[in-house]
Amino acid sequence: MSWLILFLAGLFEIVWAVGLKVSSQSPSPWLYSVTVVAIIASMMLLALAMKEIPLGTAYAIWTGIGAIGSFIIGLIYFSEPISFARLASALFIVIGLVGLKLTSH
């Protein structure tokens, strides 16, 4: 159950990162509110997951989910540049996350 909670925390991490980007382009009280709620939810879920998952593993996976999710959304919705080096770097993050998951107890 802790891994599912951590995954949800990572999804909220993506929501608030994207919320910051969208809010910077078109400021709106509604967007700021969604962003703040997502930040709070992400932090609370991370704290809950860390009751059973080691700190370093939980934090790395949480930030990794946020980083990869934000990277993908940036490519798709914000037309951020795609290059072999960027894609390879993202792949290394994913490999690291899978390694942390597989080696945690």
C-alpha distances in whole Angstrom, upper triangle without the diagonal:
4,5,5,6,9,10,11,12,14,16,17,18,20,21,23,25,26,27,29,31,32,33,35,37,37,36,35,34,32,30,30,28,25,25,25,22,20,21,20,17,16,17,15,11,12,13,10,8,11,11,9,10,14,16,18,15,13,16,18,15,15,19,19,17,19,22,22,21,24,26,26,27,29,31,31,31,33,35,35,36,35,36,36,35,32,31,31,30,26,26,26,23,21,22,21,18,17,19,17,14,16,17,15,14
4,5,5,6,9,10,10,12,14,15,16,19,20,21,23,24,25,27,29,30,31,33,35,36,35,34,33,30,29,28,27,24,24,23,21,19,19,18,15,14,14,12,9,9,10,8,5,8,8,6,7,11,12,14,12,10,13,15,12,12,16,16,15,17,20,20,20,22,25,25,25,28,30,30,31,32,34,33,35,34,35,34,33,30,29,29,27,25,24,24,21,19,21,19,16,16,17,15,12,15,16,12,12
4,5,5,6,9,10,10,12,14,15,17,19,20,21,23,24,26,27,29,30,32,34,34,34,33,33,30,28,28,27,24,23,23,21,18,19,18,16,14,15,14,10,10,12,10,7,10,11,9,8,11,13,14,11,9,12,13,10,10,14,14,12,15,17,17,17,20,22,22,23,25,27,27,28,30,31,30,32,30,31,31,30,27,26,26,24,21,21,21,18,16,17,16,12,12,14,12,9,12,14,11,12
4,5,5,6,9,10,11,13,14,15,17,19,20,21,23,25,26,27,28,31,32,33,32,31,30,28,26,26,25,22,21,22,19,17,18,17,14,13,14,14,10,11,13,11,8,12,13,12,11,15,16,17,14,11,14,15,12,11,15,15,12,15,18,17,16,19,21,21,21,24,26,25,26,28,30,29,31,30,32,31,31,28,26,27,25,22,22,22,19,17,19,18,15,15,17,15,12,15,17,15,15
4,5,5,6,9,10,11,12,14,15,17,18,20,21,23,25,26,27,29,31,31,30,29,28,26,24,24,22,19,19,19,16,14,15,14,11,10,11,10,6,7,10,7,6,10,11,11,10,14,14,16,14,10,13,14,12,10,14,15,12,14,17,18,16,19,21,21,22,24,26,26,26,28,30,30,32,31,32,32,31,28,27,28,26,23,23,24,20,19,21,20,16,17,19,16,14,17,19,16,16
4,5,5,6,9,10,10,13,14,15,17,19,20,21,23,24,25,27,29,30,29,29,28,26,24,23,22,20,18,18,17,14,14,14,11,9,10,10,6,6,9,8,5,8,11,10,9,11,11,13,10,7,9,11,8,7,10,11,9,11,14,15,14,16,19,19,20,22,24,24,25,26,28,27,29,28,30,29,28,25,24,25,23,20,20,20,17,15,17,16,12,14,16,13,11,15,16,14,15
4,5,5,6,9,10,11,13,15,15,17,18,20,22,23,24,26,28,29,28,28,27,25,23,23,22,19,18,19,17,14,14,15,12,10,12,12,9,9,12,12,9,12,14,14,12,15,15,15,12,10,11,12,8,7,10,10,8,10,13,12,11,14,16,16,17,20,21,21,22,24,26,25,27,26,27,27,26,23,22,23,21,18,18,19,15,14,16,15,12,13,16,14,12,15,17,15,17
4,5,5,6,9,10,11,13,14,15,16,19,20,21,22,24,26,26,26,25,24,22,20,20,19,16,15,16,14,11,12,12,9,8,11,11,7,9,12,11,10,13,15,15,14,17,16,17,15,12,13,14,11,9,12,13,10,10,14,14,12,14,17,17,17,20,22,21,21,23,26,25,27,27,29,29,28,25,24,25,23,20,21,22,18,17,20,19,15,16,19,17,15,19,21,19,20
4,5,5,6,9,10,11,12,14,15,17,19,20,21,23,25,25,25,24,23,21,19,18,17,15,13,14,12,9,9,10,7,4,7,8,5,6,9,9,9,11,14,14,13,15,14,15,14,10,10,12,10,7,9,11,9,9,13,14,12,14,17,17,17,19,22,22,22,23,25,24,27,27,28,29,28,24,24,25,23,20,21,21,18,17,20,18,15,17,19,17,15,19,20,18,20
4,5,5,6,9,10,11,12,14,15,17,18,20,21,23,24,24,24,24,22,19,19,18,15,14,15,14,10,10,12,10,7,9,11,9,8,12,13,11,13,16,16,14,16,15,15,13,10,10,10,8,5,7,8,5,5,9,10,9,10,13,14,14,16,18,19,19,20,22,21,23,23,25,25,24,21,20,21,19,16,17,18,14,13,16,15,12,14,17,15,14,18,19,18,20
4,5,5,6,9,10,11,12,14,16,16,18,20,22,22,22,22,22,19,17,17,17,13,12,14,13,9,11,12,10,8,11,13,10,11,15,15,14,16,19,19,17,19,18,18,16,14,13,14,11,9,10,10,7,7,10,10,8,10,13,13,12,15,17,17,17,18,21,20,23,22,25,25,25,21,20,22,20,17,18,20,16,15,18,18,15,17,20,18,17,20,22,21,23
4,5,5,6,9,10,10,12,14,15,16,18,20,20,20,19,19,16,14,14,13,10,9,10,9,5,7,9,7,5,9,10,9,10,13,14,14,16,19,20,18,20,18,19,18,14,14,15,13,10,11,12,10,8,12,13,10,11,14,15,14,16,19,18,18,19,22,21,24,24,27,28,27,23,23,25,23,19,21,22,19,18,21,21,17,20,22,20,19,23,25,23,25
4,5,5,6,9,10,11,13,14,15,17,19,20,19,19,19,18,15,14,14,12,9,11,11,7,7,10,9,6,8,11,10,10,13,15,14,16,19,20,18,19,17,17,16,13,12,12,11,8,8,10,8,5,8,10,9,9,12,13,13,14,17,18,17,17,20,19,22,22,24,25,24,20,20,22,20,17,19,20,16,16,19,18,16,18,21,19,18,22,23,22,24
4,6,5,6,8,10,11,12,14,16,17,18,18,19,19,17,14,14,15,12,10,12,12,9,9,13,12,9,12,15,13,13,17,18,17,19,22,23,20,22,20,19,18,16,14,14,13,10,9,10,8,5,7,9,6,6,9,10,9,11,14,14,13,14,17,16,19,19,22,23,22,18,18,20,18,15,17,19,15,15,19,18,16,18,21,20,19,23,25,23,26
4,6,5,6,9,10,10,12,14,15,16,16,15,16,14,11,11,12,8,7,10,10,6,8,11,10,9,12,14,14,14,18,19,18,20,23,24,23,24,22,22,21,18,17,18,16,13,13,14,11,8,11,12,9,8,12,12,10,12,15,15,13,14,18,17,21,21,24,26,25,21,21,24,22,19,21,22,19,19,23,22,19,22,25,23,23,26,28,26,29
4,5,5,6,9,10,10,12,14,15,14,14,14,13,10,9,10,8,5,7,8,5,6,9,10,9,11,14,14,14,17,18,19,20,23,24,23,24,21,22,21,18,16,17,16,13,12,14,12,9,11,14,11,10,13,14,12,13,17,17,15,15,19,18,21,23,25,27,26,22,22,25,22,20,22,23,20,20,24,23,21,23,26,24,24,27,29,27,29
4,5,5,7,9,10,11,13,15,14,15,16,15,12,11,13,11,8,10,12,9,9,12,13,11,13,16,16,16,19,21,20,21,25,26,23,24,22,21,21,18,16,16,16,13,11,13,11,8,9,11,9,7,10,12,10,10,14,15,13,13,16,15,18,19,22,24,22,19,19,22,19,17,20,21,18,18,22,21,19,22,24,23,23,27,28,27,29
4,5,5,6,8,10,11,12,13,14,15,14,10,11,13,10,8,12,13,10,11,15,15,13,16,19,18,18,22,23,23,24,27,28,26,27,25,24,24,21,19,19,18,15,14,15,13,10,11,12,9,7,10,11,8,8,12,12,10,10,13,13,17,18,21,23,23,19,19,22,20,17,20,22,19,20,23,23,21,24,26,25,25,29,30,29,32
4,5,5,6,8,10,10,10,10,11,10,6,7,9,7,5,9,10,9,10,13,14,13,16,18,18,19,21,23,23,25,28,29,27,28,26,26,25,23,21,21,20,17,16,17,16,12,14,15,13,10,14,15,11,12,15,15,13,13,16,16,20,22,25,27,26,22,23,26,24,21,24,25,22,23,27,26,24,27,29,28,28,31,33,31,34
4,6,5,6,9,10,9,11,12,12,8,8,11,10,7,9,12,11,10,14,15,14,16,19,20,20,22,24,24,25,28,30,28,29,26,25,26,23,20,21,21,18,16,18,17,13,14,16,14,11,14,16,13,12,16,17,14,13,16,16,19,21,24,27,25,22,23,26,23,21,24,25,22,23,27,26,24,27,30,28,28,32,33,32,34
4,5,5,7,9,10,12,14,14,10,11,14,12,10,13,15,14,14,17,18,17,19,22,22,22,25,27,27,28,31,32,30,30,28,27,27,25,22,22,22,19,17,18,17,14,13,15,13,10,12,14,11,9,13,14,11,9,13,12,16,18,21,24,23,19,21,24,22,20,23,24,22,23,26,26,25,27,30,29,29,33,34,33,36
4,5,5,6,8,9,12,11,8,9,12,11,10,13,15,14,15,18,19,18,21,23,23,24,26,28,28,30,33,34,32,33,30,30,29,27,25,25,24,21,20,21,19,16,16,18,15,12,14,15,12,11,14,14,11,10,13,14,18,20,23,26,26,22,23,26,24,22,25,27,25,25,29,29,27,30,32,31,31,35,36,35,38
4,5,5,5,6,9,9,6,7,10,10,9,11,14,13,14,17,18,18,20,23,23,24,26,28,29,30,33,34,33,33,31,31,30,28,25,26,26,22,21,22,21,17,18,20,18,15,17,18,15,14,18,18,14,13,17,17,21,23,26,29,29,25,26,29,27,25,28,30,27,28,31,31,29,32,34,33,33,37,38,37,39
4,6,6,9,12,13,10,10,13,14,11,14,17,16,16,19,21,20,22,25,26,26,28,30,30,31,34,36,34,34,32,31,31,29,26,26,26,23,21,23,22,18,18,20,19,15,17,19,16,14,17,18,15,13,16,16,19,22,25,28,27,24,25,28,26,24,28,29,27,28,31,31,29,32,35,34,34,37,39,38,40
4,6,10,13,14,11,12,15,15,14,17,19,18,19,22,23,23,25,27,28,28,31,33,33,34,37,39,36,37,34,34,33,31,29,29,28,26,23,25,23,20,20,21,19,16,17,19,15,14,16,17,13,11,14,15,18,21,24,28,27,24,25,28,27,25,29,30,28,29,32,32,31,34,36,35,36,39,40,40,42
4,6,10,11,9,10,14,14,13,16,18,18,19,22,23,23,25,28,28,29,31,33,33,35,38,39,38,38,36,35,35,33,30,31,30,27,25,27,25,22,22,24,21,18,20,21,17,16,19,19,15,14,17,18,21,24,28,31,31,27,28,32,30,28,31,33,30,31,35,35,33,36,38,37,37,41,42,41,44
4,7,9,7,8,11,12,12,14,16,17,17,20,21,22,23,26,27,28,30,31,32,34,36,38,37,37,35,35,35,32,30,30,30,27,25,27,26,22,23,25,22,19,22,23,19,18,22,21,18,16,20,21,24,27,30,33,32,29,30,33,31,29,33,34,31,32,36,35,34,36,39,37,38,41,42,41,43
4,5,5,6,9,10,11,12,14,15,17,19,20,21,23,25,26,27,29,30,32,33,36,38,36,37,35,35,35,32,30,31,30,27,26,28,26,23,24,26,23,20,23,24,20,20,23,22,19,18,22,23,27,29,32,35,35,31,32,35,33,31,34,36,33,33,37,36,34,37,40,38,38,41,43,41,43
4,6,5,6,9,10,10,12,14,15,17,18,20,21,23,24,26,27,29,30,32,34,36,35,36,34,34,35,31,29,31,30,27,26,28,26,23,25,27,24,22,25,26,22,22,26,25,22,21,25,26,29,32,35,38,37,33,34,37,35,32,35,37,34,34,38,37,35,37,40,38,38,41,43,41,42
4,5,5,6,9,10,11,12,14,16,16,18,20,21,22,24,26,27,28,30,32,34,34,35,33,34,33,30,28,30,29,25,25,27,25,22,24,25,22,20,24,24,20,21,24,23,20,20,24,25,29,31,34,37,36,32,33,36,34,31,34,35,32,32,36,35,33,35,38,36,36,39,41,39,41
4,5,5,6,9,10,11,12,14,15,16,18,20,21,22,24,26,27,28,31,33,32,33,30,31,31,27,26,27,26,22,22,24,21,18,20,22,19,17,20,20,17,17,21,20,17,17,21,21,25,27,30,33,32,29,29,32,30,27,30,32,29,29,33,32,30,32,35,33,33,36,38,36,38
4,6,5,6,9,10,11,12,14,15,17,18,20,21,23,24,26,27,29,32,31,31,29,29,30,26,24,26,25,22,21,23,22,18,20,22,20,17,21,22,19,19,22,22,19,19,23,23,26,28,31,34,33,29,30,33,30,28,31,32,29,29,33,32,30,32,35,33,33,36,38,36,38
4,5,5,6,9,10,11,12,14,16,17,18,20,21,23,24,26,28,30,29,31,28,29,29,26,24,26,25,22,21,24,22,19,21,23,21,19,23,23,20,21,25,24,21,21,25,25,29,31,34,36,35,31,32,34,32,29,32,33,30,30,34,33,30,33,35,33,32,36,37,35,37
4,6,5,6,9,10,10,12,14,15,16,18,20,21,22,24,26,28,27,29,27,28,27,24,22,24,23,19,19,21,19,16,19,20,17,16,20,20,17,18,22,21,18,19,23,23,27,28,31,33,33,29,29,32,30,27,29,31,27,27,31,30,27,30,32,30,30,33,35,33,34
4,6,5,6,9,10,10,12,14,15,16,18,20,21,23,25,27,26,27,24,25,25,22,20,21,20,17,16,19,17,14,16,18,16,14,17,18,16,17,20,20,18,18,21,21,25,26,29,31,30,26,27,29,27,24,27,28,25,25,28,27,25,28,30,28,28,31,33,31,33
4,5,5,6,9,10,11,12,14,15,17,18,20,21,24,26,25,26,23,25,25,21,19,22,21,17,17,20,18,15,18,20,18,17,20,22,19,20,24,24,21,21,25,24,28,29,32,34,33,29,30,32,29,26,29,30,26,27,30,29,26,29,31,29,28,32,33,31,32
4,5,5,6,8,10,11,12,14,15,16,18,20,22,24,24,25,23,24,24,21,19,22,21,17,17,20,18,16,19,21,18,17,21,22,20,21,25,24,22,23,26,26,29,31,33,35,34,30,30,32,30,27,29,30,27,27,30,29,26,28,31,28,27,31,32,30,31
4,5,5,6,9,10,10,12,14,15,16,18,20,22,21,23,21,22,21,18,17,18,17,14,14,17,14,12,15,17,14,14,18,18,16,18,21,21,19,20,24,23,26,27,30,31,30,27,27,29,26,23,26,27,23,23,26,25,22,25,27,25,24,28,29,27,28
4,6,5,6,9,10,11,12,14,15,17,19,21,20,21,19,20,20,16,15,17,16,12,13,16,14,12,14,17,15,14,18,19,18,19,22,23,21,21,24,24,27,28,30,31,30,26,27,28,26,23,25,26,22,22,26,24,21,24,26,24,23,27,28,26,27
4,5,5,6,9,10,11,12,14,15,17,20,19,21,18,20,20,17,15,18,18,14,15,18,17,14,18,20,18,18,21,23,21,22,26,26,24,25,28,27,30,31,33,35,33,30,30,31,29,26,28,28,25,25,28,26,23,26,28,25,24,28,29,26,27
4,6,5,6,8,10,10,12,14,16,18,18,20,18,20,19,15,15,17,16,13,14,17,15,13,17,19,17,17,21,21,20,22,25,25,24,25,28,27,30,31,33,34,33,29,29,30,28,25,27,27,24,23,26,25,21,24,26,23,22,26,27,24,25
4,6,5,6,9,10,11,12,15,17,15,17,15,16,16,12,11,14,13,9,10,13,11,10,14,16,14,14,18,19,18,20,23,23,22,23,26,25,28,28,30,31,29,26,26,27,24,22,23,24,20,20,23,21,18,20,22,20,19,23,24,21,23
4,6,5,6,9,10,11,13,15,15,15,13,15,15,12,10,13,13,10,11,14,14,12,15,18,17,17,20,22,21,22,25,26,25,26,29,27,30,30,32,33,31,28,28,29,26,23,25,25,21,21,24,22,19,22,23,20,20,23,24,21,22
4,5,5,6,9,10,11,14,14,16,14,16,16,13,13,16,15,12,14,17,16,15,18,21,19,20,23,24,23,25,28,28,28,28,31,30,33,33,35,36,34,31,31,32,29,26,28,27,24,24,26,24,21,23,25,21,20,24,24,21,22
4,5,5,6,9,10,12,12,14,13,15,14,11,11,14,13,10,13,15,14,13,17,18,17,18,22,22,22,24,27,27,26,27,30,29,32,32,33,34,32,29,29,29,27,24,25,25,22,21,23,22,18,20,22,19,17,21,22,19,19
4,5,5,6,9,11,10,11,10,12,11,7,8,11,10,7,10,13,12,12,15,17,16,18,20,22,22,23,26,27,27,27,30,28,30,30,32,32,30,27,27,27,25,22,23,23,19,19,21,19,16,18,19,16,15,19,19,16,17
4,5,5,7,10,10,11,9,12,12,9,10,13,13,11,13,16,16,16,19,21,20,21,24,25,25,27,30,30,30,31,33,32,34,34,35,35,33,30,30,31,28,25,27,26,22,22,24,21,18,21,22,18,17,21,21,17,18
4,5,6,8,9,11,11,14,14,10,12,15,14,12,15,18,17,17,20,22,21,23,25,26,26,28,31,31,31,32,35,33,36,35,37,37,35,32,32,32,29,27,28,27,24,23,25,22,19,21,22,18,17,20,20,17,17
4,5,6,6,9,9,12,10,7,10,12,11,10,13,15,14,15,18,20,19,21,24,24,25,27,29,30,30,31,33,32,34,33,34,34,32,30,29,29,27,24,25,24,21,20,21,19,16,17,18,15,13,16,17,13,14
4,5,5,6,6,9,9,6,8,12,11,11,14,15,15,17,19,21,21,22,25,26,27,28,31,31,32,33,35,33,35,34,35,34,33,30,30,29,27,25,25,24,21,20,21,19,16,18,18,14,14,17,16,12,13
4,6,8,9,12,12,10,12,15,15,14,17,19,19,20,23,24,24,26,28,29,30,32,34,35,35,36,38,37,38,38,39,38,36,34,33,33,30,28,28,27,24,24,24,22,19,20,20,17,16,18,18,14,13
4,7,9,12,11,9,12,15,14,14,17,19,18,20,23,24,24,26,28,29,30,32,34,34,35,36,38,37,38,37,38,37,35,33,32,31,29,27,27,26,23,22,22,20,17,18,18,14,13,15,14,11,9
4,6,9,7,6,9,11,10,11,14,15,15,18,20,20,21,23,25,26,27,29,31,32,33,34,35,33,35,34,34,33,32,29,28,28,26,24,23,22,19,18,19,16,14,14,14,11,10,12,12,8,8
4,6,5,6,8,10,11,12,14,15,16,18,20,21,22,24,25,27,28,30,31,33,34,34,36,34,35,34,34,33,31,29,28,27,25,23,23,21,19,19,19,16,14,15,14,10,11,13,11,8,8
4,6,5,6,8,10,10,12,14,15,16,18,20,21,22,24,26,27,28,30,32,32,32,34,32,33,32,33,32,30,28,27,27,24,22,23,21,18,18,19,16,14,16,15,12,13,15,14,11,12
4,6,5,6,8,10,11,12,14,15,16,18,20,21,22,24,26,26,28,30,31,31,32,30,31,30,30,29,26,25,25,24,21,20,20,18,15,16,16,13,11,14,13,9,11,14,12,10,12
4,6,5,6,8,10,10,12,14,15,16,18,20,21,22,24,25,27,28,29,30,31,29,30,29,29,28,26,24,23,22,19,18,18,16,13,13,14,10,9,11,10,6,7,10,9,7,10
4,6,5,6,9,10,11,12,14,15,16,18,20,21,22,24,26,27,28,28,30,28,29,28,29,28,27,24,24,23,21,19,19,18,14,14,15,13,10,12,13,9,9,13,12,10,12
4,6,5,6,8,10,11,12,14,15,16,18,20,21,22,24,26,26,26,28,26,27,27,27,27,25,22,22,22,19,17,18,17,13,14,16,13,11,14,14,11,12,15,15,13,15
4,5,5,6,9,10,10,12,14,15,16,18,20,20,22,24,25,25,26,24,25,24,24,24,21,19,19,18,16,14,15,13,10,11,12,9,7,11,11,8,10,13,13,12,15
4,6,5,6,8,10,10,12,14,15,16,18,19,21,22,23,24,25,23,24,23,24,23,22,19,18,18,16,13,14,13,9,9,11,9,6,9,10,8,8,12,12,11,14
4,5,5,6,9,10,11,12,14,16,17,18,20,21,22,22,24,23,24,24,25,25,23,20,20,20,17,15,16,16,12,12,14,12,9,12,14,11,11,15,16,14,17
4,6,5,6,9,10,10,12,14,15,16,18,20,20,20,22,20,21,21,22,22,20,17,17,18,15,13,15,14,10,11,14,12,10,13,15,13,13,17,18,16,19
4,5,5,6,8,10,10,12,14,15,16,18,19,20,21,19,20,19,20,19,18,15,14,15,12,9,11,11,7,7,10,9,7,10,12,11,12,15,16,16,19
4,5,5,6,8,10,11,12,14,15,16,18,18,20,18,20,19,20,20,19,16,15,16,14,11,12,13,9,8,12,11,8,11,14,12,12,16,17,17,20
4,6,5,6,8,10,10,12,14,15,16,16,18,16,18,18,20,21,19,16,16,17,15,12,14,15,11,11,15,14,12,14,17,16,16,19,21,20,23
4,6,5,6,9,10,10,12,14,15,15,16,14,16,15,17,17,16,12,13,14,11,9,11,12,9,10,13,13,11,14,16,16,16,20,21,21,24
4,5,5,6,9,10,11,12,14,14,15,13,15,14,15,15,14,11,10,12,10,7,9,10,8,8,11,12,10,13,15,15,16,18,20,20,24
4,5,5,6,8,10,11,12,13,14,13,15,15,17,18,17,14,13,15,14,10,12,14,11,11,14,15,13,15,18,18,17,20,22,22,25
4,5,5,6,9,10,10,10,12,11,13,14,16,18,17,13,13,16,14,11,14,15,13,13,17,17,15,18,21,20,20,23,25,25,28
4,6,5,6,9,10,10,11,9,10,10,12,14,13,9,9,12,11,8,11,13,11,12,15,16,15,17,20,20,21,23,25,25,29
4,5,5,6,8,10,10,9,11,10,13,14,14,11,10,13,12,9,12,14,13,12,16,17,16,18,21,21,21,23,26,26,29
4,5,5,6,7,9,9,12,12,15,17,17,14,13,17,16,13,15,18,16,16,19,20,19,20,24,24,23,26,28,28,31
4,6,6,5,6,6,9,10,13,16,16,12,12,16,15,13,16,18,16,17,20,21,20,22,25,25,25,28,30,30,33
4,6,6,5,5,7,7,10,13,14,10,10,14,14,12,14,17,16,16,20,21,20,22,25,26,26,28,30,31,34
4,6,6,8,10,10,13,16,17,14,13,17,17,15,17,20,19,18,22,23,22,23,27,27,27,29,32,32,35
4,6,8,11,12,16,19,20,16,16,20,20,17,20,22,21,21,24,25,24,26,29,29,29,31,34,34,37
4,5,9,11,15,18,19,15,16,20,19,17,20,22,21,21,25,26,25,27,30,30,30,33,35,35,38
4,6,9,12,15,16,14,14,18,18,16,19,22,21,21,25,26,25,27,30,30,31,33,35,36,39
4,7,10,13,13,11,12,15,15,14,17,19,18,19,22,23,23,25,28,28,29,31,33,34,37
4,7,10,11,9,10,13,13,13,16,18,18,19,22,23,23,25,27,28,29,31,33,34,38
4,7,8,7,7,10,11,11,13,16,16,17,19,21,22,23,25,26,27,29,31,32,36
4,5,5,6,9,10,11,12,14,16,17,18,20,21,23,24,26,27,29,30,32,36
4,6,5,6,8,10,10,12,14,15,16,18,20,21,22,24,26,27,28,30,34
4,6,5,6,9,10,11,13,14,15,17,19,20,21,23,25,26,27,29,32
4,5,5,6,9,10,11,13,14,15,17,19,20,21,23,25,26,27,31
4,5,5,6,9,10,11,12,14,15,17,18,20,21,23,24,26,30
4,5,5,6,9,10,10,12,14,15,16,18,20,21,22,24,28
4,5,5,7,9,10,11,13,15,15,17,19,20,21,23,27
4,5,5,6,9,10,11,13,14,15,17,19,20,21,25
4,5,5,6,9,10,11,12,14,15,16,18,20,24
4,5,5,6,9,10,10,12,14,15,16,18,22
4,5,5,6,9,10,11,12,14,15,17,20
4,5,5,6,9,10,11,12,14,15,19
4,5,5,6,9,10,11,12,14,18
4,5,5,6,9,10,11,12,16
4,5,5,6,9,10,11,14
4,5,5,6,9,10,13
4,5,5,6,9,12
4,6,5,6,10
4,6,5,9
4,6,8
4,7
4
